[in-house]
Amino acid sequence: MDWEKGEQSSNLEDRRRMRPKAAVGGGLGLLVILAIGYFLGVDPKQLSQLMEGVQVGQGTGTTETQGPLTPEEERSKRFAATILGFTEKVWDQQFRENGQQYQAPRMVLFTGRVETRCGVAPAAVGPFYCPADQTVYLDPTFFDELQQKLGGSAADFSQAYVIAHEVGHHVQNLLGYSDLVDQKRRTMPEDEFNRWSVRLELQADYLAGVWAHYGQQQFNFIEAGDVESAIQSANAIGDDRLQRRAGGFTSPEKYTHGTSARRAKWFLQGFKTGDMRMLKRMFEMPYEDL
């Protein structure tokens, strides 16, 4: 991926050298847990245990910095800020063409655990988006896990796909799809709600593809093998593959993100078409047709 020519976003905060102040407070909401827990193959029940004892209240802040970033950390910061900048330009244009105004999200890089307005989250949950503060949270070491443990790609464009997926959740938040699914969570049995969670996640994969479609038109940043690297990583984090890896079998009623085939399919569909009208159709078509 030819990303270094891009302009870095100013909406990125690097907390990797900051120590959070611990305090008693609320944890992540169920929707957020389900939206991020399976990214690394973490069981939602395990997340509750991970979060015990490290929950924080709003506004507790961070303490002193602990030394300069390493060259590798500096590169990951430049990369994340540049990809975020690409997403800002693409979505600003798409929203304007549809008569809307795009409000860009913030991004926070962290290590270990991180405070958010959704509560506190350990790095084990993987990258996630918090609707309450409209911020994407990312521990860049996740990309090592994605490649070494889950079989994803280490390519830059694969990492950009992950960031674009999380920014896709922000787009969903702005367009009302996240609220729609959250409302269903309060009224539906778990297995029925899980199908709506899958729709939301596949739609975020589709939005990542739409971003790549228009980003390529604007910035010509895709190189040979890049799309294949994103598909490799999408395949690596499908519910069916993660469940087999964890227990040797699959339980479709517990899917929250979609199968490997569906995740790759919808990213590729978004990349090929760039059709924003499909967002509505994805929430209307029969679940079996996704």
Secondary structure, 3 states (H helix, E strand, C coil): CCCCCCCCCCCEEECCCEEECCCCCCCCCHHHHHHHHHHHCCCHHHHHHHHCCCCCCCCCCEEEECCCCCHHHHHHHHHHHHHHHHHHHHHHHHHHHCCCCCCCCEEEECCCEEEECCEEEEHHHCCEEECCCCEEEECCCHHHHHHHCCCCCCCHHHHHHHHHHHHHHHHHHHHCHHHHHHHHHCCCCHHHHHHHHHHHHHHHHHHHHHHHHHHHHHHCCCCCCHHHHHHHHHHHCCHHHHHHHHHCCCCHHHCCCCCHHHHHHHHHHHHHHCCCCHHHHHCCCCHHHC
